[in-house]
Amino acid sequence: MTRVWKWNRPVTVREVLEDLQQERSIAYTTVMTVLDNLHQKGWVRREAEGRAYRYEAVSTRAAYSAALMNDAWSQSDNPAAALVAFFGMMSEEQRRALRDAVHIVQGPEEAPEQGEGGGETRVTPDAADEKRVEKPDEKPVETSGEKQGEKPGENPDSGPGGTGR
Protein backbone atom coordinates (compact mmCIF):
# COMPACT_ATOMS: atom_id res chain seq x y z
CA MET A 1 0.00 0.00 0.00
CA THR A 2 2.86 2.35 0.76
CA ARG A 3 3.96 2.27 -2.88
CA VAL A 4 0.44 2.82 -4.19
CA TRP A 5 -0.06 5.77 -1.84
CA LYS A 6 3.39 7.14 -2.69
CA TRP A 7 2.53 7.62 -6.36
CA ASN A 8 -1.04 8.76 -5.72
CA ARG A 9 -2.10 7.44 -9.14
CA PRO A 10 -2.99 4.09 -10.70
CA VAL A 11 0.11 1.85 -10.83
CA THR A 12 1.00 -1.44 -12.50
CA VAL A 13 2.55 -4.49 -10.89
CA ARG A 14 5.67 -3.81 -13.00
CA GLU A 15 6.03 -0.26 -11.59
CA VAL A 16 5.72 -1.45 -8.01
CA LEU A 17 8.11 -4.33 -8.71
CA GLU A 18 10.79 -2.05 -10.19
CA ASP A 19 10.50 0.33 -7.26
CA LEU A 20 10.78 -2.48 -4.70
CA GLN A 21 13.72 -4.08 -6.53
CA GLN A 22 15.80 -0.97 -5.83
CA GLU A 23 15.78 -2.06 -2.18
CA ARG A 24 15.62 -5.85 -2.35
CA SER A 25 15.13 -8.82 -4.63
CA ILE A 26 11.44 -9.69 -5.07
CA ALA A 27 9.49 -11.72 -7.63
CA TYR A 28 6.88 -10.30 -10.01
CA THR A 29 4.37 -12.93 -8.86
CA THR A 30 4.81 -11.87 -5.22
CA VAL A 31 3.93 -8.25 -6.02
CA MET A 32 1.05 -9.40 -8.23
CA THR A 33 -0.32 -11.63 -5.44
CA VAL A 34 -0.09 -8.85 -2.84
CA LEU A 35 -1.88 -6.35 -5.10
CA ASP A 36 -4.55 -8.95 -5.91
CA ASN A 37 -5.04 -9.60 -2.18
CA LEU A 38 -5.35 -5.85 -1.55
CA HIS A 39 -7.97 -5.71 -4.31
CA GLN A 40 -9.94 -8.62 -2.81
CA LYS A 41 -9.88 -6.87 0.60
CA GLY A 42 -11.21 -3.68 -0.99
CA TRP A 43 -8.15 -1.54 -0.31
CA VAL A 44 -7.38 -0.96 -3.99
CA ARG A 45 -9.49 -0.90 -7.13
CA ARG A 46 -8.14 -2.08 -10.44
CA GLU A 47 -8.78 -1.39 -14.07
CA ALA A 48 -7.67 -3.59 -16.93
CA GLU A 49 -5.02 -2.15 -19.21
CA GLY A 50 -4.17 -4.61 -21.95
CA ARG A 51 -3.21 -7.90 -20.30
CA ALA A 52 -2.36 -6.20 -16.99
CA TYR A 53 -4.15 -4.13 -14.35
CA ARG A 54 -3.59 -0.67 -12.95
CA TYR A 55 -4.20 -0.52 -9.21
CA GLU A 56 -5.33 2.58 -7.33
CA ALA A 57 -5.88 3.14 -3.59
CA VAL A 58 -9.52 3.29 -2.54
CA SER A 59 -8.77 5.72 0.29
CA THR A 60 -5.96 7.95 1.45
CA ARG A 61 -3.33 6.81 3.88
CA ALA A 62 -4.80 9.22 6.47
CA ALA A 63 -8.30 7.75 6.05
CA TYR A 64 -6.87 4.24 6.36
CA SER A 65 -5.01 5.17 9.56
CA ALA A 66 -8.16 6.78 10.96
CA ALA A 67 -10.18 3.64 10.23
CA LEU A 68 -7.57 1.49 12.01
CA MET A 69 -7.61 3.77 15.07
CA ASN A 70 -11.42 3.84 15.12
CA ASP A 71 -11.59 0.05 14.84
CA ALA A 72 -9.11 -0.45 17.68
CA TRP A 73 -10.85 2.16 19.87
CA SER A 74 -14.33 0.76 19.26
CA GLN A 75 -13.20 -2.72 20.36
CA SER A 76 -12.07 -1.45 23.77
CA ASP A 77 -14.18 -2.34 26.77
CA ASN A 78 -13.32 1.10 28.20
CA PRO A 79 -12.97 3.61 25.33
CA ALA A 80 -12.23 6.57 27.63
CA ALA A 81 -9.36 4.72 29.30
CA ALA A 82 -8.05 3.65 25.90
CA LEU A 83 -8.02 7.27 24.74
CA VAL A 84 -6.27 8.45 27.90
CA ALA A 85 -3.61 5.76 27.45
CA PHE A 86 -3.23 6.64 23.76
CA PHE A 87 -2.92 10.37 24.47
CA GLY A 88 -0.33 9.55 27.14
CA MET A 89 1.82 7.88 24.50
CA MET A 90 1.75 10.92 22.21
CA SER A 91 4.58 13.36 21.78
CA GLU A 92 3.94 17.07 22.33
CA GLU A 93 3.94 17.54 18.55
CA GLN A 94 1.29 14.83 18.15
CA ARG A 95 -0.84 16.42 20.89
CA ARG A 96 -0.62 19.78 19.07
CA ALA A 97 -1.72 18.05 15.86
CA LEU A 98 -4.61 16.47 17.78
CA ARG A 99 -5.70 19.88 19.17
CA ASP A 100 -5.53 21.35 15.67
CA ALA A 101 -7.61 18.48 14.29
CA VAL A 102 -10.25 18.90 17.02
CA HIS A 103 -10.47 22.62 16.22
CA ILE A 104 -10.95 21.81 12.53
CA VAL A 105 -13.69 19.28 13.24
CA GLN A 106 -15.47 21.50 15.79
CA GLY A 107 -15.33 24.62 13.67
CA PRO A 108 -14.67 28.18 14.86
CA GLU A 109 -17.93 28.50 16.83
CA GLU A 110 -16.96 25.63 19.13
CA ALA A 111 -13.25 26.39 19.37
CA PRO A 112 -11.88 27.39 22.80
CA GLU A 113 -12.15 31.04 23.75
CA GLN A 114 -9.07 33.21 23.50
CA GLY A 115 -8.03 34.62 26.85
CA GLU A 116 -6.49 37.99 27.50
CA GLY A 117 -3.08 38.11 25.89
CA GLY A 118 -4.26 35.73 23.12
CA GLY A 119 -3.66 32.53 25.08
CA GLU A 120 -6.07 29.66 24.76
CA THR A 121 -8.41 29.17 27.72
CA ARG A 122 -10.08 25.99 28.84
CA VAL A 123 -13.03 25.39 31.10
CA THR A 124 -12.55 22.80 33.83
CA PRO A 125 -15.08 21.54 36.36
CA ASP A 126 -14.67 22.93 39.85
CA ALA A 127 -16.72 22.37 43.01
CA ALA A 128 -20.47 21.85 42.56
CA ASP A 129 -21.73 23.47 39.37
CA GLU A 130 -19.17 26.28 39.25
CA LYS A 131 -16.68 26.40 36.42
CA ARG A 132 -13.27 27.99 36.30
CA VAL A 133 -11.42 29.26 33.28
CA GLU A 134 -7.74 28.50 33.38
CA LYS A 135 -5.33 30.48 31.28
CA PRO A 136 -1.82 29.18 30.78
CA ASP A 137 0.58 30.50 33.45
CA GLU A 138 -2.17 32.41 35.26
CA LYS A 139 -4.36 31.83 38.31
CA PRO A 140 -7.91 30.58 37.63
CA VAL A 141 -10.52 33.24 36.91
CA GLU A 142 -14.08 32.82 38.16
CA THR A 143 -16.73 32.61 35.43
CA SER A 144 -19.85 32.31 37.57
CA GLY A 145 -20.44 36.07 37.50
CA GLU A 146 -19.03 36.59 40.99
CA LYS A 147 -15.94 38.59 41.71
CA GLN A 148 -13.29 37.13 43.96
CA GLY A 149 -14.03 37.92 47.60
CA GLU A 150 -17.80 38.14 47.06
CA LYS A 151 -20.17 35.81 48.76
CA PRO A 152 -22.61 33.98 46.49
CA GLY A 153 -25.75 36.07 45.97
CA GLU A 154 -24.06 39.37 46.88
CA ASN A 155 -23.86 42.07 44.24
CA PRO A 156 -21.83 45.12 45.22
CA ASP A 157 -23.23 47.11 42.32
CA SER A 158 -26.78 46.89 43.73
CA GLY A 159 -25.85 48.57 47.02
CA PRO A 160 -25.90 52.32 47.75
CA GLY A 161 -24.77 54.18 44.64
CA GLY A 162 -24.62 50.97 42.61
CA THR A 163 -26.27 50.53 39.26
CA GLY A 164 -27.57 47.01 39.74
CA ARG A 165 -27.35 44.25 37.16
Contact map, one row per residue, 1 for C-alpha under 8 A:
111110000000000000000000000000000000000000000000000000001000000000000000000000000000000000000000000000000000000000000000000000000000000000000000000000000000000000000
111111000000000000000000000000000000000000000000000000000000000000000000000000000000000000000000000000000000000000000000000000000000000000000000000000000000000000000
111111100000000100000000000000000000000000000000000000000000000000000000000000000000000000000000000000000000000000000000000000000000000000000000000000000000000000000
111111111110000100000000000000000000000000000000000000111000000000000000000000000000000000000000000000000000000000000000000000000000000000000000000000000000000000000
111111111000000000000000000000000000000000000000000000001001100000000000000000000000000000000000000000000000000000000000000000000000000000000000000000000000000000000
011111110000000000000000000000000000000000000000000000000000000000000000000000000000000000000000000000000000000000000000000000000000000000000000000000000000000000000
001111111110000000000000000000000000000000000000000000000000000000000000000000000000000000000000000000000000000000000000000000000000000000000000000000000000000000000
000111111100000000000000000000000000000000000000000000011000000000000000000000000000000000000000000000000000000000000000000000000000000000000000000000000000000000000
000110111110000000000000000000000000000000000000000000011000000000000000000000000000000000000000000000000000000000000000000000000000000000000000000000000000000000000
000100111111000000000000000000000000000000000000000001111000000000000000000000000000000000000000000000000000000000000000000000000000000000000000000000000000000000000
000100101111101100000000000000000000000000000000000001110000000000000000000000000000000000000000000000000000000000000000000000000000000000000000000000000000000000000
000000000111111100000000000000000000000000000000000111100000000000000000000000000000000000000000000000000000000000000000000000000000000000000000000000000000000000000
000000000011111110000000000100110010000000000000000011000000000000000000000000000000000000000000000000000000000000000000000000000000000000000000000000000000000000000
000000000001111111000000000100000000000000000000000000000000000000000000000000000000000000000000000000000000000000000000000000000000000000000000000000000000000000000
000000000011111111100000000000000000000000000000000000000000000000000000000000000000000000000000000000000000000000000000000000000000000000000000000000000000000000000
001100000011111111110000000000100000000000000000000000000000000000000000000000000000000000000000000000000000000000000000000000000000000000000000000000000000000000000
000000000000111111111000011100100000000000000000000000000000000000000000000000000000000000000000000000000000000000000000000000000000000000000000000000000000000000000
000000000000011111111100000000000000000000000000000000000000000000000000000000000000000000000000000000000000000000000000000000000000000000000000000000000000000000000
000000000000001111111110000000000000000000000000000000000000000000000000000000000000000000000000000000000000000000000000000000000000000000000000000000000000000000000
000000000000000111111111110000000000000000000000000000000000000000000000000000000000000000000000000000000000000000000000000000000000000000000000000000000000000000000
000000000000000011111111110000000000000000000000000000000000000000000000000000000000000000000000000000000000000000000000000000000000000000000000000000000000000000000
000000000000000001111111100000000000000000000000000000000000000000000000000000000000000000000000000000000000000000000000000000000000000000000000000000000000000000000
000000000000000000111111100000000000000000000000000000000000000000000000000000000000000000000000000000000000000000000000000000000000000000000000000000000000000000000
000000000000000000011111110000000000000000000000000000000000000000000000000000000000000000000000000000000000000000000000000000000000000000000000000000000000000000000
000000000000000000011111111000000000000000000000000000000000000000000000000000000000000000000000000000000000000000000000000000000000000000000000000000000000000000000
000000000000000010011001111101100000000000000000000000000000000000000000000000000000000000000000000000000000000000000000000000000000000000000000000000000000000000000
000000000000000010000000111111100000000000000000000000000000000000000000000000000000000000000000000000000000000000000000000000000000000000000000000000000000000000000
000000000000110010000000011111110000000000000000000000000000000000000000000000000000000000000000000000000000000000000000000000000000000000000000000000000000000000000
000000000000000000000000001111111000000000000000000000000000000000000000000000000000000000000000000000000000000000000000000000000000000000000000000000000000000000000
000000000000000000000000011111111100000000000000000000000000000000000000000000000000000000000000000000000000000000000000000000000000000000000000000000000000000000000
000000000000100110000000011111111110000000000000000000000000000000000000000000000000000000000000000000000000000000000000000000000000000000000000000000000000000000000
000000000000100000000000000111111111000000000000000000000000000000000000000000000000000000000000000000000000000000000000000000000000000000000000000000000000000000000
000000000000000000000000000011111111100000000000000000000000000000000000000000000000000000000000000000000000000000000000000000000000000000000000000000000000000000000
000000000000000000000000000001111111110000000000000000000000000000000000000000000000000000000000000000000000000000000000000000000000000000000000000000000000000000000
000000000000100000000000000000111111111000010000000000100000000000000000000000000000000000000000000000000000000000000000000000000000000000000000000000000000000000000
000000000000000000000000000000011111111100000000000000000000000000000000000000000000000000000000000000000000000000000000000000000000000000000000000000000000000000000
000000000000000000000000000000001111111110000000000000000000000000000000000000000000000000000000000000000000000000000000000000000000000000000000000000000000000000000
000000000000000000000000000000000111111111110000000000000000000000000000000000000000000000000000000000000000000000000000000000000000000000000000000000000000000000000
000000000000000000000000000000000011111111111100000000000000000000000000000000000000000000000000000000000000000000000000000000000000000000000000000000000000000000000
000000000000000000000000000000000001111111100000000000000000000000000000000000000000000000000000000000000000000000000000000000000000000000000000000000000000000000000
000000000000000000000000000000000000111111110000000000000000000000000000000000000000000000000000000000000000000000000000000000000000000000000000000000000000000000000
000000000000000000000000000000000000011111111000000000000100000000000000000000000000000000000000000000000000000000000000000000000000000000000000000000000000000000000
000000000000000000000000000000000000011111111000000000001110000000000000000000000000000000000000000000000000000000000000000000000000000000000000000000000000000000000
000000000000000000000000000000000010011011111100000000111100000000000000000000000000000000000000000000000000000000000000000000000000000000000000000000000000000000000
000000000000000000000000000000000000001001111110000000111100000000000000000000000000000000000000000000000000000000000000000000000000000000000000000000000000000000000
000000000000000000000000000000000000001000011111000011110000000000000000000000000000000000000000000000000000000000000000000000000000000000000000000000000000000000000
000000000000000000000000000000000000000000001111100011100000000000000000000000000000000000000000000000000000000000000000000000000000000000000000000000000000000000000
000000000000000000000000000000000000000000000111111111000000000000000000000000000000000000000000000000000000000000000000000000000000000000000000000000000000000000000
000000000000000000000000000000000000000000000011111111000000000000000000000000000000000000000000000000000000000000000000000000000000000000000000000000000000000000000
000000000000000000000000000000000000000000000001111110000000000000000000000000000000000000000000000000000000000000000000000000000000000000000000000000000000000000000
000000000000000000000000000000000000000000000001111110000000000000000000000000000000000000000000000000000000000000000000000000000000000000000000000000000000000000000
000000000001000000000000000000000000000000000001111111000000000000000000000000000000000000000000000000000000000000000000000000000000000000000000000000000000000000000
000000000001100000000000000000000000000000000111111111100000000000000000000000000000000000000000000000000000000000000000000000000000000000000000000000000000000000000
000000000111100000000000000000000000000000000111100111110000000000000000000000000000000000000000000000000000000000000000000000000000000000000000000000000000000000000
000100000111000000000000000000000010000000011110000011111000000000000000000000000000000000000000000000000000000000000000000000000000000000000000000000000000000000000
000100011110000000000000000000000000000000011100000001111100000000000000000000000000000000000000000000000000000000000000000000000000000000000000000000000000000000000
100110011100000000000000000000000000000000111000000000111111000000000000000000000000000000000000000000000000000000000000000000000000000000000000000000000000000000000
000000000000000000000000000000000000000001111000000000011111000000000000000000000000000000000000000000000000000000000000000000000000000000000000000000000000000000000
000000000000000000000000000000000000000000100000000000001111101100000000000000000000000000000000000000000000000000000000000000000000000000000000000000000000000000000
000010000000000000000000000000000000000000000000000000001111111100000000000000000000000000000000000000000000000000000000000000000000000000000000000000000000000000000
000010000000000000000000000000000000000000000000000000000011111110000000000000000000000000000000000000000000000000000000000000000000000000000000000000000000000000000
000000000000000000000000000000000000000000000000000000000001111111000000000000000000000000000000000000000000000000000000000000000000000000000000000000000000000000000
000000000000000000000000000000000000000000000000000000000011111111100000000000000000000000000000000000000000000000000000000000000000000000000000000000000000000000000
000000000000000000000000000000000000000000000000000000000011111111110000000000000000000000000000000000000000000000000000000000000000000000000000000000000000000000000
000000000000000000000000000000000000000000000000000000000000111111111000000000000000000000000000000000000000000000000000000000000000000000000000000000000000000000000
000000000000000000000000000000000000000000000000000000000000011111111100000000000000000000000000000000000000000000000000000000000000000000000000000000000000000000000
000000000000000000000000000000000000000000000000000000000000001111111110000000000000000000000000000000000000000000000000000000000000000000000000000000000000000000000
000000000000000000000000000000000000000000000000000000000000000111111111000000000000000000000000000000000000000000000000000000000000000000000000000000000000000000000
000000000000000000000000000000000000000000000000000000000000000011111111100000000000000000000000000000000000000000000000000000000000000000000000000000000000000000000
000000000000000000000000000000000000000000000000000000000000000001111111110000000000000000000000000000000000000000000000000000000000000000000000000000000000000000000
000000000000000000000000000000000000000000000000000000000000000000111111111000000000000000000000000000000000000000000000000000000000000000000000000000000000000000000
000000000000000000000000000000000000000000000000000000000000000000011111111100000000000000000000000000000000000000000000000000000000000000000000000000000000000000000
000000000000000000000000000000000000000000000000000000000000000000001111111100100110000000000000000000000000000000000000000000000000000000000000000000000000000000000
000000000000000000000000000000000000000000000000000000000000000000000111111100100000000000000000000000000000000000000000000000000000000000000000000000000000000000000
000000000000000000000000000000000000000000000000000000000000000000000011111110000000000000000000000000000000000000000000000000000000000000000000000000000000000000000
000000000000000000000000000000000000000000000000000000000000000000000001111111100100000000000000000000000000000000000000000000000000000000000000000000000000000000000
000000000000000000000000000000000000000000000000000000000000000000000000001111100000000000000000000000000000000000000000000000000000000000000000000000000000000000000
000000000000000000000000000000000000000000000000000000000000000000000000000111111100000000000000000000000000000000000000000000000000000000000000000000000000000000000
000000000000000000000000000000000000000000000000000000000000000000000000110111111110000000000000000000000000000000000000000000000000000000000000000000000000000000000
000000000000000000000000000000000000000000000000000000000000000000000000000001111111000000000000000000000000000000000000000000000000000000000000000000000000000000000
000000000000000000000000000000000000000000000000000000000000000000000000000001111111100000000000000000000000000000000000000000000000000000000000000000000000000000000
000000000000000000000000000000000000000000000000000000000000000000000000100101111111110000000000000000000000000000000000000000000000000000000000000000000000000000000
000000000000000000000000000000000000000000000000000000000000000000000000100000111111111000000000000000000000000000000000000000000000000000000000000000000000000000000
000000000000000000000000000000000000000000000000000000000000000000000000000000011111111100000000000000000000000000000000000000000000000000000000000000000000000000000
000000000000000000000000000000000000000000000000000000000000000000000000000000001111111110000000000000000000000000000000000000000000000000000000000000000000000000000
000000000000000000000000000000000000000000000000000000000000000000000000000000000111111111000000000000000000000000000000000000000000000000000000000000000000000000000
000000000000000000000000000000000000000000000000000000000000000000000000000000000011111111000010000000000000000000000000000000000000000000000000000000000000000000000
000000000000000000000000000000000000000000000000000000000000000000000000000000000001111111000000000000000000000000000000000000000000000000000000000000000000000000000
000000000000000000000000000000000000000000000000000000000000000000000000000000000000111111100000000000000000000000000000000000000000000000000000000000000000000000000
000000000000000000000000000000000000000000000000000000000000000000000000000000000000011111111110000000000000000000000000000000000000000000000000000000000000000000000
000000000000000000000000000000000000000000000000000000000000000000000000000000000000000011111110000000000000000000000000000000000000000000000000000000000000000000000
000000000000000000000000000000000000000000000000000000000000000000000000000000000000000001111111000000000000000000000000000000000000000000000000000000000000000000000
000000000000000000000000000000000000000000000000000000000000000000000000000000000000000001111111100000000000000000000000000000000000000000000000000000000000000000000
000000000000000000000000000000000000000000000000000000000000000000000000000000000000000001111111110000000000000000000000000000000000000000000000000000000000000000000
000000000000000000000000000000000000000000000000000000000000000000000000000000000000001001111111111000000000000000000000000000000000000000000000000000000000000000000
000000000000000000000000000000000000000000000000000000000000000000000000000000000000000000011111111100000000000000000000000000000000000000000000000000000000000000000
000000000000000000000000000000000000000000000000000000000000000000000000000000000000000000001111111110000000000000000000000000000000000000000000000000000000000000000
000000000000000000000000000000000000000000000000000000000000000000000000000000000000000000000111111111000000000000000000000000000000000000000000000000000000000000000
000000000000000000000000000000000000000000000000000000000000000000000000000000000000000000000011111111100000000000000000000000000000000000000000000000000000000000000
000000000000000000000000000000000000000000000000000000000000000000000000000000000000000000000001111111110000000000000000000000000000000000000000000000000000000000000
000000000000000000000000000000000000000000000000000000000000000000000000000000000000000000000000111111111000000000000000000000000000000000000000000000000000000000000
000000000000000000000000000000000000000000000000000000000000000000000000000000000000000000000000011111111100000000000000000000000000000000000000000000000000000000000
000000000000000000000000000000000000000000000000000000000000000000000000000000000000000000000000001111111111011000000000000000000000000000000000000000000000000000000
000000000000000000000000000000000000000000000000000000000000000000000000000000000000000000000000000111111111000000000000000000000000000000000000000000000000000000000
000000000000000000000000000000000000000000000000000000000000000000000000000000000000000000000000000011111110000000000000000000000000000000000000000000000000000000000
000000000000000000000000000000000000000000000000000000000000000000000000000000000000000000000000000001111111111000000000000000000000000000000000000000000000000000000
000000000000000000000000000000000000000000000000000000000000000000000000000000000000000000000000000000111111111000000000000000000000000000000000000000000000000000000
000000000000000000000000000000000000000000000000000000000000000000000000000000000000000000000000000000110111111000000000000000000000000000000000000000000000000000000
000000000000000000000000000000000000000000000000000000000000000000000000000000000000000000000000000000000111111000000000000000000000000000000000000000000000000000000
000000000000000000000000000000000000000000000000000000000000000000000000000000000000000000000000000000100111111100000000000000000000000000000000000000000000000000000
000000000000000000000000000000000000000000000000000000000000000000000000000000000000000000000000000000100111111110000000000000000000000000000000000000000000000000000
000000000000000000000000000000000000000000000000000000000000000000000000000000000000000000000000000000000000011111000001110000000000000000000000000000000000000000000
000000000000000000000000000000000000000000000000000000000000000000000000000000000000000000000000000000000000001111100001110000000000000000000000000000000000000000000
000000000000000000000000000000000000000000000000000000000000000000000000000000000000000000000000000000000000000111110111100000000000000000000000000000000000000000000
000000000000000000000000000000000000000000000000000000000000000000000000000000000000000000000000000000000000000011111111100000000000001000000000000000000000000000000
000000000000000000000000000000000000000000000000000000000000000000000000000000000000000000000000000000000000000001111110000000000000000000000000000000000000000000000
000000000000000000000000000000000000000000000000000000000000000000000000000000000000000000000000000000000000000000111110000000000000000000000000000000000000000000000
000000000000000000000000000000000000000000000000000000000000000000000000000000000000000000000000000000000000000001111111000000000000000000000000000000000000000000000
000000000000000000000000000000000000000000000000000000000000000000000000000000000000000000000000000000000000000001111111100000000000001100000000000000000000000000000
000000000000000000000000000000000000000000000000000000000000000000000000000000000000000000000000000000000000000111100111110000000000001100000000000000000000000000000
000000000000000000000000000000000000000000000000000000000000000000000000000000000000000000000000000000000000000111100011111000000000111100000000000000000000000000000
000000000000000000000000000000000000000000000000000000000000000000000000000000000000000000000000000000000000000110000001111100000000111000000000000000000000000000000
000000000000000000000000000000000000000000000000000000000000000000000000000000000000000000000000000000000000000000000000111110000011110000000000000000000000000000000
000000000000000000000000000000000000000000000000000000000000000000000000000000000000000000000000000000000000000000000000011111000011110000000000000000000000000000000
000000000000000000000000000000000000000000000000000000000000000000000000000000000000000000000000000000000000000000000000001111101111000000000000000000000000000000000
000000000000000000000000000000000000000000000000000000000000000000000000000000000000000000000000000000000000000000000000000111111111000000000000000000000000000000000
000000000000000000000000000000000000000000000000000000000000000000000000000000000000000000000000000000000000000000000000000011111110000000000000000000000000000000000
000000000000000000000000000000000000000000000000000000000000000000000000000000000000000000000000000000000000000000000000000001111100000000000000000000000000000000000
000000000000000000000000000000000000000000000000000000000000000000000000000000000000000000000000000000000000000000000000000011111110000000000000000000000000000000000
000000000000000000000000000000000000000000000000000000000000000000000000000000000000000000000000000000000000000000000000000011111111000000000011000000000000000000000
000000000000000000000000000000000000000000000000000000000000000000000000000000000000000000000000000000000000000000000000001111101111100000000111000000000000000000000
000000000000000000000000000000000000000000000000000000000000000000000000000000000000000000000000000000000000000000000000001111000111110000011111000000000000000000000
000000000000000000000000000000000000000000000000000000000000000000000000000000000000000000000000000000000000000000000000111100000011111000011110000000000000000000000
000000000000000000000000000000000000000000000000000000000000000000000000000000000000000000000000000000000000000000000000111100000001111101111000000000000000000000000
000000000000000000000000000000000000000000000000000000000000000000000000000000000000000000000000000000000000000000100011110000000000111111110000000000000000000000000
000000000000000000000000000000000000000000000000000000000000000000000000000000000000000000000000000000000000000000000011100000000000011111000000000000000000000000000
000000000000000000000000000000000000000000000000000000000000000000000000000000000000000000000000000000000000000000000000000000000000001111100000000000000000000000000
000000000000000000000000000000000000000000000000000000000000000000000000000000000000000000000000000000000000000000000000000000000000011111110000000000000000000000000
000000000000000000000000000000000000000000000000000000000000000000000000000000000000000000000000000000000000000000000000000000000000011011111000000000000000000000000
000000000000000000000000000000000000000000000000000000000000000000000000000000000000000000000000000000000000000000000000000000000001111001111100000000000000000000000
000000000000000000000000000000000000000000000000000000000000000000000000000000000000000000000000000000000000000000000000000000000001110000111110000000000000000000000
000000000000000000000000000000000000000000000000000000000000000000000000000000000000000000000000000000000000000000000000000000000011100000011111111100000000000000000
000000000000000000000000000000000000000000000000000000000000000000000000000000000000000000000000000000000000000000000000000000000111100000001111110000000000000000000
000000000000000000000000000000000000000000000000000000000000000000000000000000000000000000000000000000000000000000000000000000000111000000000111110000000000000000000
000000000000000000000000000000000000000000000000000000000000000000000000000000000000000000000000000000000000000000000000000000000000000000000111111000000000000000000
000000000000000000000000000000000000000000000000000000000000000000000000000000000000000000000000000000000000000000000000000000000000000000000111111101110010000000000
000000000000000000000000000000000000000000000000000000000000000000000000000000000000000000000000000000000000000000000000000000000000000000000100111111000000000000000
000000000000000000000000000000000000000000000000000000000000000000000000000000000000000000000000000000000000000000000000000000000000000000000100011111000000000000000
000000000000000000000000000000000000000000000000000000000000000000000000000000000000000000000000000000000000000000000000000000000000000000000000001111100000000000000
000000000000000000000000000000000000000000000000000000000000000000000000000000000000000000000000000000000000000000000000000000000000000000000000011111110110000000000
000000000000000000000000000000000000000000000000000000000000000000000000000000000000000000000000000000000000000000000000000000000000000000000000010011111100000000000
000000000000000000000000000000000000000000000000000000000000000000000000000000000000000000000000000000000000000000000000000000000000000000000000010001111100000000000
000000000000000000000000000000000000000000000000000000000000000000000000000000000000000000000000000000000000000000000000000000000000000000000000000000111110000000000
000000000000000000000000000000000000000000000000000000000000000000000000000000000000000000000000000000000000000000000000000000000000000000000000000001111111000000000
000000000000000000000000000000000000000000000000000000000000000000000000000000000000000000000000000000000000000000000000000000000000000000000000010001001111111000010
000000000000000000000000000000000000000000000000000000000000000000000000000000000000000000000000000000000000000000000000000000000000000000000000000000000111111001000
000000000000000000000000000000000000000000000000000000000000000000000000000000000000000000000000000000000000000000000000000000000000000000000000000000000011111111111
000000000000000000000000000000000000000000000000000000000000000000000000000000000000000000000000000000000000000000000000000000000000000000000000000000000011111111111
000000000000000000000000000000000000000000000000000000000000000000000000000000000000000000000000000000000000000000000000000000000000000000000000000000000011111111010
000000000000000000000000000000000000000000000000000000000000000000000000000000000000000000000000000000000000000000000000000000000000000000000000000000000000111111000
000000000000000000000000000000000000000000000000000000000000000000000000000000000000000000000000000000000000000000000000000000000000000000000000000000000000111111100
000000000000000000000000000000000000000000000000000000000000000000000000000000000000000000000000000000000000000000000000000000000000000000000000000000000001111111110
000000000000000000000000000000000000000000000000000000000000000000000000000000000000000000000000000000000000000000000000000000000000000000000000000000000000110011111
000000000000000000000000000000000000000000000000000000000000000000000000000000000000000000000000000000000000000000000000000000000000000000000000000000000010111001111
000000000000000000000000000000000000000000000000000000000000000000000000000000000000000000000000000000000000000000000000000000000000000000000000000000000000110000111
